Amino acid sequence: MYGYNTDAVGFRIAIEEAQTLAAMNEITLKTAVVYGYGGVLGTVVNVLQSMDIQVMVTGRRSEEAEIRAKAFGLPPYDRKPKDLFINATPVTNLTINELLAIKDFVEAIKGSRVAFDHTMPGLALEHLCNEKGILHIPGTRMYWPQMIAQWKLFMAGHIAADRIEGLLREADQLVAHPAPLD
């Protein structure tokens, strides 16, 4: 068996795109806060640090966030605005009013210039970003490259790698716009 962390591939591509879009708005991504400390945290920390972005972690239970941050050798969250906000929780699928009621979430994103949402569709965060003038990067910017990398590995030897993306996009269109049943 062979492979690599396709989560990291997709996340890196999404953040590289975010850096490009941010630069067009004269924003440099040097600091980040990750809201959430679950399974995706290791990949997020590794990728951001490899891009020379300083990382801090927070979440609904600050004590747990501090434990996870320490495990990754990260400093405690200082509650200061960060350039980049990463949502790594399902809270952005709540209504906008429910999201705004989560005080530590609102505090963590305050002052950020760019926000990436690991959750899809994450409409509440997109709404909040539009309202606050924060550049929003949806999870699809990560999940498409990740899915393409996964399927290239999975279908190696069966389907040419250069056909994978087209086939996935075709399948996506079939799901989005199914043909009528006869």
N, CA and C atoms as a LAMMPS dump frame, in Angstrom:
ITEM: TIMESTEP
0
ITEM: NUMBER OF ATOMS
546
ITEM: BOX BOUNDS ff ff ff
-5.0000000000000000e+02 5.0000000000000000e+02
-5.0000000000000000e+02 5.0000000000000000e+02
-5.0000000000000000e+02 5.0000000000000000e+02
ITEM: ATOMS id mol type element x y z
1 1 1 N 0.835 -1.173 0
2 1 2 C 0 0 0
3 1 3 C 0.885 1.244 0
4 2 1 N 0.466 2.251 -0.709
5 2 2 C 1.209 3.496 -0.736
6 2 3 C 0.215 4.652 -0.715
7 3 1 N 0.708 5.817 -0.442
8 3 2 C -0.161 6.98 -0.405
9 3 3 C 0.477 8.112 0.361
10 4 1 N -0.324 9.088 0.7
11 4 2 C 0.12 10.254 1.447
12 4 3 C -1.123 10.926 2.007
13 5 1 N -0.946 11.933 2.819
14 5 2 C -2.057 12.602 3.477
15 5 3 C -2.745 13.541 2.489
16 6 1 N -3.83 13.06 1.892
17 6 2 C -4.535 13.889 0.916
18 6 3 C -5.246 15.064 1.58
19 7 1 N -5.562 14.959 2.882
20 7 2 C -6.107 16.122 3.602
21 7 3 C -5.115 17.279 3.518
22 8 1 N -3.852 16.964 3.755
23 8 2 C -2.809 17.997 3.73
24 8 3 C -2.678 18.603 2.339
25 9 1 N -2.767 17.777 1.31
26 9 2 C -2.681 18.275 -0.068
27 9 3 C -3.8 19.285 -0.322
28 10 1 N -5.026 18.895 -0.013
29 10 2 C -6.167 19.775 -0.253
30 10 3 C -6.121 21.041 0.581
31 11 1 N -5.768 20.903 1.858
32 11 2 C -5.716 22.072 2.737
33 11 3 C -4.634 23.045 2.282
34 12 1 N -3.465 22.518 1.918
35 12 2 C -2.38 23.39 1.443
36 12 3 C -2.827 24.169 0.206
37 13 1 N -3.454 23.495 -0.735
38 13 2 C -3.912 24.171 -1.952
39 13 3 C -4.911 25.274 -1.6
40 14 1 N -5.84 24.983 -0.691
41 14 2 C -6.828 25.993 -0.283
42 14 3 C -6.151 27.201 0.362
43 15 1 N -5.171 26.959 1.217
44 15 2 C -4.496 28.07 1.901
45 15 3 C -3.58 28.826 0.937
46 16 1 N -2.957 28.141 -0.004
47 16 2 C -2.164 28.839 -1.029
48 16 3 C -3.066 29.757 -1.852
49 17 1 N -4.26 29.276 -2.209
50 17 2 C -5.213 30.125 -2.928
51 17 3 C -5.628 31.31 -2.057
52 18 1 N -5.834 31.052 -0.766
53 18 2 C -6.188 32.127 0.164
54 18 3 C -5.079 33.17 0.223
55 19 1 N -3.827 32.712 0.252
56 19 2 C -2.7 33.653 0.275
57 19 3 C -2.686 34.52 -0.98
58 20 1 N -2.953 33.91 -2.126
59 20 2 C -2.973 34.652 -3.385
60 20 3 C -4.087 35.697 -3.376
61 21 1 N -5.291 35.284 -2.97
62 21 2 C -6.414 36.227 -2.904
63 21 3 C -6.159 37.318 -1.87
64 22 1 N -5.588 36.94 -0.74
65 22 2 C -5.276 37.916 0.306
66 22 3 C -4.265 38.939 -0.204
67 23 1 N -3.242 38.465 -0.908
68 23 2 C -2.208 39.363 -1.429
69 23 3 C -2.8 40.39 -2.391
70 24 1 N -3.816 39.992 -3.148
71 24 2 C -4.476 40.935 -4.053
72 24 3 C -5.148 42.066 -3.268
73 25 1 N -5.47 41.797 -2.02
74 25 2 C -6.082 42.79 -1.136
75 25 3 C -5.07 43.347 -0.135
76 26 1 N -3.791 43.168 -0.458
77 26 2 C -2.684 43.652 0.374
78 26 3 C -2.738 43.097 1.799
79 27 1 N -3.082 41.818 1.897
80 27 2 C -3.124 41.113 3.177
81 27 3 C -2.069 40.018 3.146
82 28 1 N -1.276 39.933 4.192
83 28 2 C -0.29 38.864 4.337
84 28 3 C -0.737 37.963 5.478
85 29 1 N -0.705 36.668 5.23
86 29 2 C -1.118 35.704 6.252
87 29 3 C 0.108 35.232 7.026
88 30 1 N 0.281 35.789 8.219
89 30 2 C 1.422 35.424 9.067
90 30 3 C 0.989 34.721 10.343
91 31 1 N -0.268 34.962 10.761
92 31 2 C -0.764 34.365 12
93 31 3 C -2.119 33.718 11.744
94 32 1 N -2.403 32.66 12.502
95 32 2 C -3.683 31.962 12.351
96 32 3 C -4.183 31.482 13.701
97 33 1 N -5.496 31.424 13.81
98 33 2 C -6.129 30.777 14.953
99 33 3 C -7.04 29.684 14.395
100 34 1 N -6.917 28.499 14.957
101 34 2 C -7.761 27.373 14.576
102 34 3 C -8.842 27.245 15.639
103 35 1 N -10.09 27.283 15.194
104 35 2 C -11.203 27.085 16.116
105 35 3 C -11.621 25.623 16.002
106 36 1 N -11.206 24.838 16.988
107 36 2 C -11.48 23.404 16.996
108 36 3 C -10.188 22.648 17.195
109 37 1 N -10.277 21.528 17.866
110 37 2 C -9.06 20.797 18.237
111 37 3 C -9.231 19.297 18.045
112 38 1 N -10.054 18.926 17.083
113 38 2 C -10.296 17.508 16.809
114 38 3 C -9.263 16.919 15.866
115 39 1 N -9.681 15.899 15.151
116 39 2 C -8.786 15.111 14.314
117 39 3 C -8.066 15.862 13.213
118 40 1 N -8.634 16.926 12.716
119 40 2 C -8.014 17.67 11.621
120 40 3 C -6.889 18.587 12.105
121 41 1 N -6.813 18.815 13.408
122 41 2 C -5.861 19.794 13.942
123 41 3 C -4.415 19.505 13.543
124 42 1 N -3.99 18.265 13.611
125 42 2 C -2.604 17.931 13.276
126 42 3 C -2.237 18.325 11.86
127 43 1 N -3.118 18.024 10.921
128 43 2 C -2.869 18.391 9.526
129 43 3 C -2.825 19.902 9.365
130 44 1 N -3.772 20.591 9.97
131 44 2 C -3.837 22.052 9.863
132 44 3 C -2.57 22.69 10.423
133 45 1 N -2.161 22.27 11.613
134 45 2 C -0.957 22.832 12.241
135 45 3 C 0.265 22.563 11.371
136 46 1 N 0.426 21.331 10.921
137 46 2 C 1.589 20.961 10.116
138 46 3 C 1.666 21.797 8.843
139 47 1 N 0.557 21.901 8.126
140 47 2 C 0.555 22.655 6.869
141 47 3 C 0.826 24.137 7.123
142 48 1 N 0.126 24.737 8.079
143 48 2 C 0.324 26.168 8.333
144 48 3 C 1.751 26.468 8.775
145 49 1 N 2.305 25.648 9.663
146 49 2 C 3.684 25.878 10.103
147 49 3 C 4.665 25.71 8.948
148 50 1 N 4.401 24.774 8.043
149 50 2 C 5.296 24.596 6.894
150 50 3 C 5.237 25.791 5.948
151 51 1 N 4.185 26.607 6.091
152 51 2 C 4.026 27.816 5.284
153 51 3 C 4.446 29.06 6.075
154 52 1 N 5.155 28.848 7.184
155 52 2 C 5.633 29.936 8.05
156 52 3 C 4.505 30.8 8.608
157 53 1 N 3.389 30.169 8.923
158 53 2 C 2.272 30.855 9.562
159 53 3 C 2.243 30.414 11.024
160 54 1 N 2.276 31.382 11.936
161 54 2 C 2.218 31.081 13.372
162 54 3 C 0.794 30.669 13.731
163 55 1 N 0.667 29.586 14.504
164 55 2 C -0.64 28.989 14.779
165 55 3 C -0.959 29.002 16.272
166 56 1 N -2.21 29.292 16.57
167 56 2 C -2.764 29.146 17.918
168 56 3 C -4.083 28.395 17.791
169 57 1 N -4.539 27.819 18.907
170 57 2 C -5.749 26.993 18.899
171 57 3 C -6.706 27.466 19.982
172 58 1 N -7.987 27.477 19.641
173 58 2 C -9.035 27.737 20.625
174 58 3 C -10.24 26.879 20.273
175 59 1 N -11.257 26.963 21.09
176 59 2 C -12.464 26.186 20.834
177 59 3 C -13.479 26.386 21.93
178 60 1 N -14.528 25.583 21.878
179 60 2 C -15.62 25.725 22.851
180 60 3 C -15.163 25.487 24.283
181 61 1 N -14.227 24.577 24.459
182 61 2 C -13.692 24.296 25.799
183 61 3 C -12.225 24.724 25.802
184 62 1 N -11.964 25.909 26.326
185 62 2 C -10.615 26.477 26.256
186 62 3 C -9.579 25.601 26.946
187 63 1 N -9.978 24.888 28.004
188 63 2 C -9.017 24.011 28.698
189 63 3 C -8.546 22.894 27.762
190 64 1 N -9.48 22.315 27.018
191 64 2 C -9.137 21.25 26.072
192 64 3 C -8.276 21.807 24.939
193 65 1 N -8.607 22.998 24.464
194 65 2 C -7.813 23.633 23.407
195 65 3 C -6.381 23.859 23.878
196 66 1 N -6.212 24.28 25.125
197 66 2 C -4.866 24.498 25.678
198 66 3 C -4.075 23.194 25.752
199 67 1 N -4.734 22.11 26.147
200 67 2 C -4.071 20.799 26.215
201 67 3 C -3.603 20.374 24.831
202 68 1 N -4.487 20.515 23.832
203 68 2 C -4.134 20.127 22.455
204 68 3 C -3.036 21.036 21.899
205 69 1 N -3.108 22.322 22.174
206 69 2 C -2.072 23.25 21.709
207 69 3 C -0.725 22.851 22.286
208 70 1 N -0.697 22.562 23.565
209 70 2 C 0.551 22.163 24.225
210 70 3 C 1.102 20.883 23.603
211 71 1 N 0.223 19.939 23.269
212 71 2 C 0.656 18.683 22.643
213 71 3 C 1.34 18.929 21.299
214 72 1 N 0.956 20.001 20.622
215 72 2 C 1.567 20.347 19.335
216 72 3 C 2.689 21.367 19.486
217 73 1 N 3.03 21.714 20.713
218 73 2 C 4.096 22.678 20.951
219 73 3 C 3.707 24.1 20.592
220 74 1 N 2.417 24.395 20.652
221 74 2 C 1.928 25.725 20.297
222 74 3 C 1.755 26.581 21.544
223 75 1 N 1.91 27.887 21.387
224 75 2 C 1.68 28.771 22.539
225 75 3 C 0.189 28.826 22.869
226 76 1 N -0.136 29.205 24.101
227 76 2 C -1.553 29.356 24.453
228 76 3 C -2.189 30.475 23.622
229 77 1 N -3.464 30.332 23.356
230 77 2 C -4.203 31.341 22.595
231 77 3 C -4.206 32.66 23.365
232 78 1 N -3.776 33.734 22.703
233 78 2 C -3.636 35.038 23.365
234 78 3 C -4.831 35.974 23.16
235 79 1 N -5.841 35.499 22.459
236 79 2 C -7.078 36.251 22.22
237 79 3 C -6.871 37.54 21.408
238 80 1 N -5.755 37.651 20.72
239 80 2 C -5.505 38.799 19.844
240 80 3 C -5.93 38.422 18.424
241 81 1 N -6.337 39.405 17.608
242 81 2 C -6.747 39.107 16.237
243 81 3 C -5.626 38.432 15.44
244 82 1 N -6.018 37.487 14.61
245 82 2 C -5.077 36.774 13.734
246 82 3 C -5.461 37.067 12.283
247 83 1 N -4.488 36.972 11.397
248 83 2 C -4.741 37.216 9.976
249 83 3 C -5.722 36.193 9.407
250 84 1 N -5.548 34.947 9.822
251 84 2 C -6.296 33.825 9.253
252 84 3 C -7.072 33.105 10.351
253 85 1 N -8.339 32.867 10.1
254 85 2 C -9.198 32.11 11.005
255 85 3 C -9.536 30.795 10.317
256 86 1 N -9.319 29.685 11
257 86 2 C -9.649 28.362 10.461
258 86 3 C -10.757 27.771 11.317
259 87 1 N -11.905 27.502 10.716
260 87 2 C -12.955 26.8 11.444
261 87 3 C -12.794 25.303 11.198
262 88 1 N -12.609 24.55 12.279
263 88 2 C -12.464 23.093 12.191
264 88 3 C -13.539 22.404 13.034
265 89 1 N -14.729 22.997 13.065
266 89 2 C -15.856 22.448 13.822
267 89 3 C -17.111 22.513 12.955
268 90 1 N -18.167 21.809 13.347
269 90 2 C -19.413 21.861 12.571
270 90 3 C -20.311 23.062 12.881
271 91 1 N -19.87 23.993 13.717
272 91 2 C -20.757 25.079 14.155
273 91 3 C -21.21 26.006 13.031
274 92 1 N -20.507 26.038 11.921
275 92 2 C -20.898 26.96 10.847
276 92 3 C -22.091 26.449 10.054
277 93 1 N -22.59 25.267 10.395
278 93 2 C -23.835 24.793 9.795
279 93 3 C -25.049 25.16 10.648
280 94 1 N -24.817 25.89 11.734
281 94 2 C -25.912 26.432 12.528
282 94 3 C -26.499 27.636 11.794
283 95 1 N -27.577 28.188 12.313
284 95 2 C -28.078 29.442 11.746
285 95 3 C -27.11 30.557 12.136
286 96 1 N -27.186 31.672 11.447
287 96 2 C -26.29 32.785 11.758
288 96 3 C -26.513 33.266 13.191
289 97 1 N -27.749 33.302 13.651
290 97 2 C -28.01 33.746 15.029
291 97 3 C -27.436 32.77 16.048
292 98 1 N -27.536 31.471 15.773
293 98 2 C -26.947 30.477 16.677
294 98 3 C -25.426 30.61 16.7
295 99 1 N -24.837 30.847 15.527
296 99 2 C -23.386 31.007 15.449
297 99 3 C -22.934 32.243 16.23
298 100 1 N -23.647 33.332 16.061
299 100 2 C -23.285 34.571 16.755
300 100 3 C -23.44 34.463 18.269
301 101 1 N -24.201 33.486 18.732
302 101 2 C -24.376 33.27 20.174
303 101 3 C -23.191 32.53 20.797
304 102 1 N -22.302 31.986 19.966
305 102 2 C -21.123 31.27 20.471
306 102 3 C -20.015 32.304 20.664
307 103 1 N -19.91 32.814 21.867
308 103 2 C -19.034 33.956 22.155
309 103 3 C -17.571 33.698 21.819
310 104 1 N -17.056 32.501 22.136
311 104 2 C -15.638 32.253 21.864
312 104 3 C -15.361 32.146 20.364
313 105 1 N -16.338 31.699 19.576
314 105 2 C -16.193 31.672 18.124
315 105 3 C -16.109 33.1 17.595
316 106 1 N -17.041 33.931 18.028
317 106 2 C -17.083 35.331 17.582
318 106 3 C -15.802 36.052 17.991
319 107 1 N -15.325 35.786 19.204
320 107 2 C -14.078 36.401 19.675
321 107 3 C -12.895 35.961 18.814
322 108 1 N -12.851 34.683 18.465
323 108 2 C -11.708 34.15 17.715
324 108 3 C -11.63 34.703 16.296
325 109 1 N -12.765 34.922 15.663
326 109 2 C -12.745 35.411 14.279
327 109 3 C -12.603 36.932 14.207
328 110 1 N -12.898 37.612 15.298
329 110 2 C -12.851 39.08 15.32
330 110 3 C -11.459 39.579 14.924
331 111 1 N -11.432 40.461 13.947
332 111 2 C -10.175 41.041 13.499
333 111 3 C -9.462 40.239 12.426
334 112 1 N -9.941 39.031 12.133
335 112 2 C -9.31 38.223 11.076
336 112 3 C -9.605 38.833 9.717
337 113 1 N -8.702 38.635 8.797
338 113 2 C -8.875 39.172 7.439
339 113 3 C -9.352 38.105 6.465
340 114 1 N -9.017 36.837 6.778
341 114 2 C -9.365 35.698 5.925
342 114 3 C -9.892 34.59 6.826
343 115 1 N -10.921 33.87 6.349
344 115 2 C -11.455 32.738 7.107
345 115 3 C -11.607 31.536 6.183
346 116 1 N -11.09 30.399 6.629
347 116 2 C -11.265 29.132 5.914
348 116 3 C -12.221 28.276 6.721
349 117 1 N -13.19 27.683 6.053
350 117 2 C -14.173 26.839 6.73
351 117 3 C -13.994 25.391 6.307
352 118 1 N -13.55 24.565 7.239
353 118 2 C -13.37 23.138 6.992
354 118 3 C -14.713 22.445 6.797
355 119 1 N -15.778 23.051 7.309
356 119 2 C -17.115 22.459 7.258
357 119 3 C -17.858 22.927 6.014
358 120 1 N -18.63 22.012 5.433
359 120 2 C -19.459 22.389 4.288
360 120 3 C -20.917 22.11 4.632
361 121 1 N -21.862 22.924 4.183
362 121 2 C -21.619 24.102 3.371
363 121 3 C -21.168 25.317 4.175
364 122 1 N -21.368 25.345 5.482
365 122 2 C -20.847 26.447 6.295
366 122 3 C -21.423 27.802 5.941
367 123 1 N -22.695 27.83 5.631
368 123 2 C -23.319 29.073 5.168
369 123 3 C -23.31 30.182 6.212
370 124 1 N -23.382 29.827 7.49
371 124 2 C -23.375 30.864 8.531
372 124 3 C -22.049 31.619 8.547
373 125 1 N -20.935 30.905 8.39
374 125 2 C -19.636 31.59 8.364
375 125 3 C -19.51 32.437 7.106
376 126 1 N -19.967 31.922 5.986
377 126 2 C -19.923 32.71 4.754
378 126 3 C -20.719 34.006 4.935
379 127 1 N -21.892 33.915 5.523
380 127 2 C -22.722 35.097 5.787
381 127 3 C -21.986 36.078 6.704
382 128 1 N -21.419 35.554 7.794
383 128 2 C -20.691 36.399 8.744
384 128 3 C -19.509 37.088 8.061
385 129 1 N -18.771 36.347 7.25
386 129 2 C -17.622 36.928 6.538
387 129 3 C -18.066 38.04 5.593
388 130 1 N -19.125 37.797 4.849
389 130 2 C -19.633 38.829 3.937
390 130 3 C -20.039 40.079 4.708
391 131 1 N -20.667 39.881 5.849
392 131 2 C -21.116 40.995 6.685
393 131 3 C -19.942 41.784 7.271
394 132 1 N -18.857 41.091 7.625
395 132 2 C -17.72 41.718 8.31
396 132 3 C -16.563 42.078 7.373
397 133 1 N -16.704 41.808 6.074
398 133 2 C -15.631 42.12 5.134
399 133 3 C -14.427 41.2 5.254
400 134 1 N -14.668 39.961 5.651
401 134 2 C -13.605 38.956 5.782
402 134 3 C -13.62 38.09 4.529
403 135 1 N -12.459 37.879 3.937
404 135 2 C -12.358 37.011 2.77
405 135 3 C -12.682 35.582 3.196
406 136 1 N -13.691 34.97 2.578
407 136 2 C -14.163 33.63 2.949
408 136 3 C -13.631 32.587 1.965
409 137 1 N -13.01 31.542 2.498
410 137 2 C -12.527 30.427 1.685
411 137 3 C -13.353 29.204 2.084
412 138 1 N -14.238 28.724 1.204
413 138 2 C -15.089 27.589 1.564
414 138 3 C -14.317 26.269 1.56
415 139 1 N -14.865 25.306 2.272
416 139 2 C -14.246 23.983 2.359
417 139 3 C -14.061 23.303 1.015
418 140 1 N -14.897 23.645 0.034
419 140 2 C -14.748 23.031 -1.29
420 140 3 C -13.382 23.322 -1.899
421 141 1 N -12.756 24.438 -1.502
422 141 2 C -11.424 24.766 -2.033
423 141 3 C -10.385 23.767 -1.533
424 142 1 N -10.689 23.069 -0.445
425 142 2 C -9.831 21.998 0.061
426 142 3 C -10.303 20.644 -0.444
427 143 1 N -11.608 20.426 -0.384
428 143 2 C -12.127 19.083 -0.635
429 143 3 C -11.994 18.626 -2.079
430 144 1 N -12.104 19.52 -3.043
431 144 2 C -11.914 19.087 -4.433
432 144 3 C -10.483 18.599 -4.686
433 145 1 N -9.45 19.388 -4.363
434 145 2 C -8.083 18.879 -4.577
435 145 3 C -7.809 17.607 -3.772
436 146 1 N -8.349 17.54 -2.561
437 146 2 C -8.166 16.353 -1.726
438 146 3 C -8.81 15.136 -2.387
439 147 1 N -10.035 15.308 -2.865
440 147 2 C -10.756 14.201 -3.49
441 147 3 C -10.046 13.739 -4.765
442 148 1 N -9.565 14.673 -5.54
443 148 2 C -8.847 14.32 -6.77
444 148 3 C -7.6 13.514 -6.428
445 149 1 N -6.842 13.956 -5.431
446 149 2 C -5.633 13.223 -5.016
447 149 3 C -5.99 11.826 -4.514
448 150 1 N -7.07 11.709 -3.729
449 150 2 C -7.491 10.403 -3.213
450 150 3 C -7.841 9.45 -4.346
451 151 1 N -8.641 9.929 -5.287
452 151 2 C -9.087 9.059 -6.368
453 151 3 C -7.952 8.703 -7.324
454 152 1 N -6.98 9.574 -7.478
455 152 2 C -5.807 9.213 -8.288
456 152 3 C -5.07 8.046 -7.649
457 153 1 N -4.95 8.068 -6.326
458 153 2 C -4.321 6.947 -5.622
459 153 3 C -5.171 5.688 -5.726
460 154 1 N -6.449 5.825 -5.468
461 154 2 C -7.368 4.696 -5.435
462 154 3 C -7.499 4.019 -6.802
463 155 1 N -7.512 4.809 -7.86
464 155 2 C -7.735 4.27 -9.203
465 155 3 C -6.447 4.044 -9.989
466 156 1 N -5.302 4.218 -9.346
467 156 2 C -4.013 4.006 -10.031
468 156 3 C -3.999 2.626 -10.685
469 157 1 N -3.636 2.606 -11.947
470 157 2 C -3.593 1.356 -12.693
471 157 3 C -4.921 0.986 -13.333
472 158 1 N -5.975 1.718 -13.002
473 158 2 C -7.297 1.425 -13.563
474 158 3 C -7.797 2.543 -14.473
475 159 1 N -7.554 3.773 -14.053
476 159 2 C -7.962 4.945 -14.834
477 159 3 C -6.78 5.899 -14.866
478 160 1 N -6.501 6.445 -16.038
479 160 2 C -5.386 7.383 -16.177
480 160 3 C -5.584 8.573 -15.233
481 161 1 N -4.528 8.947 -14.534
482 161 2 C -4.586 10.021 -13.537
483 161 3 C -5.119 11.323 -14.126
484 162 1 N -4.789 11.601 -15.386
485 162 2 C -5.226 12.862 -15.984
486 162 3 C -6.723 12.884 -16.318
487 163 1 N -7.411 11.754 -16.171
488 163 2 C -8.86 11.697 -16.415
489 163 3 C -9.677 11.843 -15.135
490 164 1 N -9.042 11.678 -13.988
491 164 2 C -9.766 11.614 -12.718
492 164 3 C -10.582 12.877 -12.443
493 165 1 N -9.966 14.041 -12.545
494 165 2 C -10.695 15.268 -12.217
495 165 3 C -11.922 15.437 -13.104
496 166 1 N -11.781 15.218 -14.389
497 166 2 C -12.917 15.35 -15.3
498 166 3 C -14.047 14.391 -14.958
499 167 1 N -13.699 13.159 -14.619
500 167 2 C -14.72 12.179 -14.247
501 167 3 C -15.425 12.567 -12.947
502 168 1 N -14.674 13.074 -11.988
503 168 2 C -15.286 13.507 -10.732
504 168 3 C -16.216 14.699 -10.952
505 169 1 N -15.8 15.635 -11.781
506 169 2 C -16.649 16.806 -12.044
507 169 3 C -17.904 16.389 -12.813
508 170 1 N -17.752 15.43 -13.713
509 170 2 C -18.912 14.906 -14.439
510 170 3 C -19.887 14.237 -13.459
511 171 1 N -19.363 13.442 -12.547
512 171 2 C -20.204 12.792 -11.538
513 171 3 C -20.897 13.835 -10.662
514 172 1 N -20.185 14.896 -10.308
515 172 2 C -20.763 15.957 -9.493
516 172 3 C -21.94 16.604 -10.219
517 173 1 N -21.795 16.831 -11.507
518 173 2 C -22.885 17.426 -12.281
519 173 3 C -24.085 16.489 -12.366
520 174 1 N -23.828 15.191 -12.484
521 174 2 C -24.925 14.222 -12.523
522 174 3 C -25.703 14.218 -11.209
523 175 1 N -24.993 14.36 -10.114
524 175 2 C -25.648 14.403 -8.803
525 175 3 C -26.401 15.722 -8.633
526 176 1 N -25.785 16.811 -9.075
527 176 2 C -26.402 18.13 -8.924
528 176 3 C -27.615 18.301 -9.844
529 177 1 N -27.564 17.675 -11.006
530 177 2 C -28.632 17.813 -12.006
531 177 3 C -28.973 16.432 -12.56
532 178 1 N -29.645 15.598 -11.769
533 178 2 C -29.932 14.235 -12.233
534 178 3 C -30.866 14.236 -13.442
535 179 1 N -30.635 13.272 -14.315
536 179 2 C -31.494 13.117 -15.489
537 179 3 C -32.856 12.6 -15.026
538 180 1 N -33.924 13.036 -15.684
539 180 2 C -35.253 12.542 -15.3
540 180 3 C -35.36 11.037 -15.556
541 181 1 N -36.099 10.373 -14.695
542 181 2 C -36.316 8.937 -14.859
543 181 3 C -37.384 8.718 -15.917
544 182 1 N -37.171 7.76 -16.791
545 182 2 C -38.169 7.455 -17.844
546 182 3 C -39.235 6.53 -17.328
